[in-house]
Amino acid sequence: MNSDFLNTLDALDNATSSRRDALRKAGRLGANAALASLPFFASAQNTAAKSFNPEEDIDILNYALTLGYLKQFFYQTALGADGPTIPAADLPLFQAISANETAQVTFLSTVITDLSGTPVVFTSDDFDFSAGGTYDISDYATFLTLSQSFEDLGQRAYKGQAAAIADPGILTAALQIHSIAARQAAAVRRLRGNQGWVAGNEPGAAVPAIYAGEDNVTQGGVNLVDALPNYTAEQITEAFDETLSMEDVTNAQGTGIADPFFA
C-alpha cells in the first residue's frame, strides 16, 4: 500500500493538520503512485492460476470494475471543461483520487484477463452524472455531494462482496481497494464539513439510499447496545459500515442505487 497516498488522506482527519498542505502533498501523487498503492497486483496474478473455479470471482471483479469506471469517468468529467470550478486548495485531492480510480480500473481489467475472464468495458458515453437532469455536476457543492455518495457507495459495495470472494489473493486486493475508498470517502466528507465516518442514516448524500441500514446496532447476531452498555447506540452505529449487495447497487431492472447514473 502506498503510505504517502493513504497518509495524505488520513491527514484530513487530523484537526491539527493543514488541509492545504495535505492536499498539496496529495497533488504530487499521479497514476504511477496510485498503481503502486496496489502491491497485490503481482500476487493476484500469481494466484489466478491456482483458482480452481474463478467464475464467481470474475463476476465480482467485473462488478467492482463497473463501479470503478463510474468513479473514473465521474472524476474525469469533473476535472474537465464541463466540471465545476474546484477551489485551488481542493483541486490536488481530486486529481489524486482521479488518478487512483484510473489505476484501479487498469488493475481490475488486468486481473480479470489473467483469470481468463472478459472485463467489462465502459466509455464516458455510458454514464449520465446528471441522472436525467437531476444533478448539475458543474456546481461545486453538487459535485462534492455526488463524490461523497460515490465514495461511500464504493466502500459499502466492496464490503458487501468480501465474504463471497473465494481466491485469497483477490480478497486481499478487494479489501485493500475498500480501504482506499474508505479514506477517499473520509477526505471528501471532511471537505463538506462532515465527520469522516457515516453516522446512522445521515442526510447529505445525493442518493440517501446509500445509507439505508446504517442505524443497525446488531453485528454477528449480537445486539451491541445490550452487550456494550458503556456505549451509546449512536457510537455503535458509527463503528460499522453496513454492506450493500449487488442488487442494491445495480441490477437488471435498473432500480439499483447506481443505475440512474448509467446513460
ABEGO torsion letter per residue (X at the ends): XBAAAAAAAAAAABAABBAAAAAAAAAABBAAAAAAABAAAAAAAAAAAABABAAAAAAAAAAAAAAAAAAAAAAAAAABAABBBBBAAAAAAAAAAAAAAAAAAAAAAAAAAAAGBBBBBBBAAABBAAGGGABBAABAAAAAAAAAAAAAAAAAAAAAAAAABABAAAAAAAAAAAAAAAAAAAAAAAAAGBBABBBEBBBGBABAAAABGAABABBGGBBAAAABAABBAAAAAAABBBBBBAAAABBAAGABAAAAABX
